[in-house]
Amino acid sequence: MYNIDPSIIIISVTLQDNINSVIRFIHEIRQSFNIPIIVGGNAIKLASKSQIQLLEKYDKVYLNLGKLNDMFTYIKTLRIT
């Protein structure tokens, strides 16, 4: 068995139909890890208000970081804290 100790997880959701699966996936991740999770992709732009609220209820889940450079800057700040 592998010893997995991630410091951050990044999830990209392309299809709107997969948003609920990502919400369930984050729920599963939270049972083992309390680390930052960045969720992005085209589907997030199309997510319903209730889906966004479900994603935001999890501590350290971040959406809509915009440009890739902004994401890299944000990841660097997470590593420092």
C-alpha positions in Angstrom: 0.0 0.0 0.0 1.2 3.5 -0.8 1.6 6.3 1.8 -0.1 9.3 0.3 0.5 12.7 1.9 -0.6 15.4 -0.6 -0.3 19.0 0.3 -2.9 20.2 -2.2 -5.4 18.7 -4.6 -6.5 20.3 -7.9 -9.6 19.1 -9.7 -10.7 20.1 -13.1 -14.3 19.5 -14.1 -15.1 19.8 -17.8 -18.7 18.6 -18.0 -21.5 20.2 -16.1 -23.0 16.7 -15.5 -19.9 15.8 -13.4 -20.3 18.6 -10.8 -22.3 16.4 -8.4 -19.6 13.7 -8.7 -17.0 16.2 -7.8 -19.0 17.2 -4.7 -19.1 13.6 -3.6 -15.4 13.2 -4.4 -14.5 16.2 -2.2 -16.7 14.7 0.6 -14.6 11.5 0.3 -11.3 13.4 0.3 -12.4 15.4 3.4 -12.8 12.1 5.3 -9.0 11.5 5.0 -7.4 14.9 4.3 -7.9 18.5 5.4 -5.8 20.1 2.8 -6.6 22.9 0.2 -8.6 21.7 -2.8 -8.8 23.9 -5.9 -11.7 23.2 -8.2 -11.8 24.7 -11.7 -12.7 23.9 -15.2 -15.5 24.9 -17.6 -18.2 23.1 -15.7 -17.7 25.4 -12.6 -18.7 28.3 -14.8 -22.0 26.5 -15.4 -22.6 25.2 -11.9 -25.9 26.1 -10.2 -26.0 28.3 -7.1 -26.8 25.3 -4.9 -23.9 23.3 -6.3 -21.5 26.2 -5.7 -22.9 26.5 -2.1 -22.2 22.8 -1.6 -18.6 23.1 -2.8 -18.0 26.2 -0.6 -19.3 24.5 2.5 -16.1 22.5 2.7 -13.3 24.2 4.4 -10.3 25.0 2.1 -12.1 24.5 -1.2 -11.4 27.3 -3.6 -13.2 28.1 -6.9 -12.8 30.5 -9.7 -9.1 31.4 -9.4 -9.1 32.9 -12.8 -5.8 33.0 -14.7 -3.2 30.3 -14.4 -0.6 32.7 -13.0 -3.1 33.6 -10.3 -3.4 29.9 -9.4 0.4 29.4 -9.2 0.7 32.5 -7.0 -2.1 31.2 -4.8 -0.5 27.7 -4.5 2.8 29.3 -3.4 1.0 31.1 -0.6 -0.6 27.9 0.6 2.8 26.3 0.8 4.1 29.1 3.1 1.1 29.0 5.5 
